Structure formats: C-alpha cells, structure tokens
Amino acid sequence: MSDCVFVKGLVLHACHGVMQHEAGVGQMFRLDLKLVIDLAGAPRSDMLKHTAAYDMVVRTASEGRRG
C-alpha cells in the first residue's frame, strides 16, 4: 500500500541555465513535491521514525540543487 506526502511551495535558490550568467547568478525556484511512500508501519508502531520526516525531504531537495 502506498501513501502520499505533499510538500507545496518549497522555494529554493539555484543556479540553472544554458547561458553563463544564468549559471552564476541563479534564480528562485518554487517546487511542489509529491512523495509516494509506504507509511503502513507508522500506525502500528506509533513511532516517528516510521513516518515521513519533512525536514529530511526539504533537506534532500535543497541539497540536490547543488549538483
């Protein structure tokens, strides 16, 4: 079984583009994320570690912008 977790309106500054000035200056990007994950264990265990950690989702999305 799959569950969906949504993060809407995440705003990040990133460098992206073809032109040299785009890569140096960067711009703001607004992301809406949909994660399809299995959270079936969370209600059975009642433990936070079996849920989605929004801070980790945001951190992972933010770190991906540096690549």
C-alpha atoms as one frame of an Amber mdcrd trajectory, in Angstrom:
protein
   0.000   0.000   0.000   1.256   3.492  -0.792   0.607   6.809   0.867   1.231
  10.298  -0.487   3.033  13.085   1.313   2.919  16.570  -0.189   5.307  19.483
   0.263   3.901  22.521  -1.507   5.511  25.873  -2.141   9.119  24.992  -1.267
  11.228  27.903  -2.534  14.931  27.388  -3.301  17.618  29.487  -4.912  19.551
  27.525  -7.529  21.854  28.077 -10.476  20.436  26.618 -13.654  20.544  27.545
 -17.284  22.436  27.441 -20.537  23.909  30.941 -20.522  26.966  31.695 -18.408
  25.232  34.487 -16.451  22.380  32.110 -15.554  24.804  29.654 -14.007  26.489
  32.370 -11.948  23.537  34.408 -10.699  20.884  31.765 -10.289  17.219  32.275
  -9.628  14.427  31.270  -7.294  12.500  28.061  -7.976   9.194  27.050  -6.414
   8.689  23.315  -6.008   5.635  21.217  -5.250   6.704  17.715  -4.252   4.623
  14.553  -4.103   6.218  11.590  -2.372   4.649   8.171  -2.789   5.800   6.086
   0.154   4.622   3.234   2.332   3.646   4.529   5.776   1.783   1.380   6.836
   4.167   0.737   9.716   3.597   4.102  11.397   0.175   3.466  12.949   1.215
   0.003  14.105   4.418   1.136  15.813   3.337   4.674  16.829   6.965   5.726
  16.264   8.022   8.903  14.486  10.869   7.098  12.721   8.248   5.193  10.701
   6.706   8.381   9.310   7.883  10.877   6.712  10.351  13.419   8.089   9.556
  16.695   6.333  12.880  18.182   7.389  14.711  15.382   5.568  12.531  15.805
   2.480  13.299  19.525   2.360  16.998  18.951   3.086  17.275  16.361   0.308
  15.518  18.616  -2.207  17.763  21.513  -1.189  20.971  19.501  -1.472  20.004
  18.314  -4.955  20.192  21.898  -6.212  23.967  21.972  -5.712  24.658  19.166
  -8.177
